Amino acid sequence: MRQTLQKAPELDVQQWMNSKADITLQGCLGKVVLIEAFQMLCPGCVEHGLPQAQKAYQLFSPDDLVVVGLHTVFEHHAAMGPESLKAFLHEYRISFPVGIDTPADKGPVPKTMANYQLQGTPSLILIDRRGYLRRQKFGAISDLQLGAEIMALIKEEVVDHINLEKGEEQREESKRSQTVLCDDQGCRV
């Protein structure tokens, strides 16, 4: 059974840190996107999620992967404002761009967090080069598994672009020879 892919909702961010310009998912098309949703008072975020995102930011080429933090505060709002976040990012040496999730009009759950229906923090989101949501994980994921998933998404798109350039006739021949092809519905052998 094939899974239907969904376009990732656009980020609803009120302010960016560690970035000279606003970041949009539309502007990231053509690259894999890793979003690390966190709160600075969340132990799992500080111990695992943010260091892992920082490693991915340092290890993968910015031509292939965009790493973005999403500070999505749903509790202790007064303690986690922009000035506190700025100091936190400096102290923990977080160098990738971080957006502050826009607070909800009603209720504690910020807008992007609600749009993605996140269960809490830390939450990891992977979006493919075409803007489709490919992974959403609440809690920890191993570095090895994350690296493999990122690389698979990077490679998947490279194979897709190569096959698109070959033309329809050669794509059919590639299908018969077991080359992986990807489209909006997924990847086929």
C-alpha positions in Angstrom: 0.0 0.0 0.0 1.4 3.4 -1.0 1.3 6.3 1.4 -0.1 9.6 0.0 2.3 12.4 0.5 1.1 15.8 1.8 2.6 19.2 1.2 4.2 20.5 4.3 2.4 23.5 5.8 4.2 26.8 5.5 6.0 28.1 8.7 4.2 30.8 10.6 7.1 32.6 12.3 7.0 36.0 14.0 10.7 36.5 14.2 13.9 34.9 12.9 17.2 34.6 14.7 20.6 33.5 13.2 19.3 34.6 9.7 19.5 37.8 7.8 16.3 37.0 5.9 13.0 35.3 6.5 12.9 31.6 5.6 10.0 30.0 3.8 9.5 26.4 2.8 8.6 27.7 -0.7 12.0 29.3 -0.8 13.6 26.0 0.2 12.2 24.0 -2.7 15.0 22.0 -4.3 16.6 21.2 -0.9 15.7 18.8 1.9 14.5 20.6 5.0 15.0 19.5 8.6 12.9 21.4 11.2 13.7 20.9 14.9 10.8 22.1 17.0 11.9 22.9 20.5 11.5 24.9 23.7 14.6 26.0 25.5 13.3 24.7 28.8 12.7 21.2 27.4 15.4 18.7 28.6 15.0 16.4 25.6 15.5 19.4 23.3 18.6 20.6 25.0 20.2 17.2 25.5 19.3 15.6 22.1 17.2 17.5 19.6 19.2 20.7 19.3 22.7 19.1 19.3 21.5 16.6 16.7 20.2 19.4 14.5 23.4 21.4 14.9 25.4 18.3 13.8 23.2 17.9 10.7 23.7 21.6 10.0 27.5 21.2 10.2 27.8 17.9 8.3 25.5 18.2 5.3 26.0 20.6 2.4 23.7 23.7 2.5 23.1 22.9 -1.2 21.3 19.7 -0.1 19.9 20.4 3.4 18.4 23.4 5.1 18.3 23.1 8.9 15.8 25.3 10.8 14.9 25.5 14.4 11.3 26.3 15.5 11.0 27.7 19.0 7.5 26.6 19.6 6.5 27.6 23.2 3.3 26.1 24.5 4.1 26.5 28.3 6.1 29.0 30.5 5.6 31.7 27.9 7.0 34.5 30.0 10.3 32.7 30.7 11.0 31.9 27.0 10.7 35.3 25.2 13.0 36.5 22.4 15.7 38.0 24.6 16.0 34.7 26.6 16.1 32.7 23.4 18.8 34.9 21.9 21.0 34.3 25.0 20.2 30.6 24.9 21.2 30.2 21.2 24.5 32.0 22.0 25.3 30.0 25.1 24.5 26.6 23.4 26.2 27.7 20.2 23.2 27.1 18.0 24.2 28.6 14.6 21.4 27.5 12.3 18.4 29.8 11.7 15.7 29.7 14.4 12.2 31.0 13.9 9.9 31.9 16.8 6.5 30.2 16.2 3.7 32.7 16.1 1.5 32.4 19.2 -2.1 31.2 18.8 -5.0 33.6 18.7 -6.6 31.4 21.4 -5.0 28.7 23.5 -1.4 27.8 24.3 -0.4 25.9 21.1 1.5 28.2 18.6 0.3 28.3 15.0 3.0 26.2 13.2 2.9 23.6 16.0 -0.9 23.4 15.5 -0.6 23.3 11.7 1.7 20.3 11.9 -0.3 18.8 14.8 2.9 18.3 16.8 2.5 16.3 20.0 5.2 18.3 21.9 8.9 19.0 21.9 11.4 17.9 20.7 9.8 17.2 17.4 11.7 16.5 14.2 10.2 17.2 10.7 11.8 16.2 7.4 10.5 17.7 4.2 11.7 16.5 0.7 13.0 18.8 -2.1 9.5 19.1 -3.5 8.0 20.3 -0.3 6.3 17.1 0.8 6.2 16.1 4.5 8.2 12.9 4.7 8.9 12.4 8.5 7.5 13.8 11.7 8.8 12.4 14.9 8.1 13.4 18.5 11.0 12.5 20.8 14.5 11.3 20.1 15.7 9.6 16.9 19.2 8.2 16.6 21.9 10.2 14.8 22.5 7.2 12.4 18.8 6.9 11.5 18.4 10.6 10.9 21.5 10.7 8.8 20.3 7.8 6.7 16.9 9.3 6.2 18.4 12.7 5.2 20.8 11.0 2.7 18.0 8.9 1.3 15.9 12.0 0.6 18.9 13.8 -0.9 19.7 10.7 -3.1 16.0 10.1 -4.0 15.8 13.5 -5.5 19.0 13.2 -7.5 17.7 9.9 -9.0 14.4 11.5 -9.8 16.1 14.5 -11.5 18.4 12.2 -13.5 15.4 10.1 -14.7 13.3 13.1 -15.6 16.2 14.4 -17.8 16.4 11.0 -19.6 12.9 11.4 -21.2 9.9 9.2 -21.1 11.3 6.4 -23.2 14.4 6.0 -21.1 12.4 6.3 -17.9 10.4 3.3 -18.9 13.6 1.4 -19.7 14.9 2.3 -16.3 11.8 1.0 -14.6 12.3 -2.3 -16.3 15.9 -2.4 -15.1 14.9 -1.8 -11.5 16.1 1.8 -11.2 14.3 3.7 -8.4 11.9 6.4 -9.7 10.2 8.9 -7.6 7.1 11.1 -8.2 4.5 12.8 -6.1 3.1 9.5 -5.0 6.3 8.0 -3.7 9.3 5.9 -5.0 8.9 2.8 -7.1 11.3 0.0 -7.9 
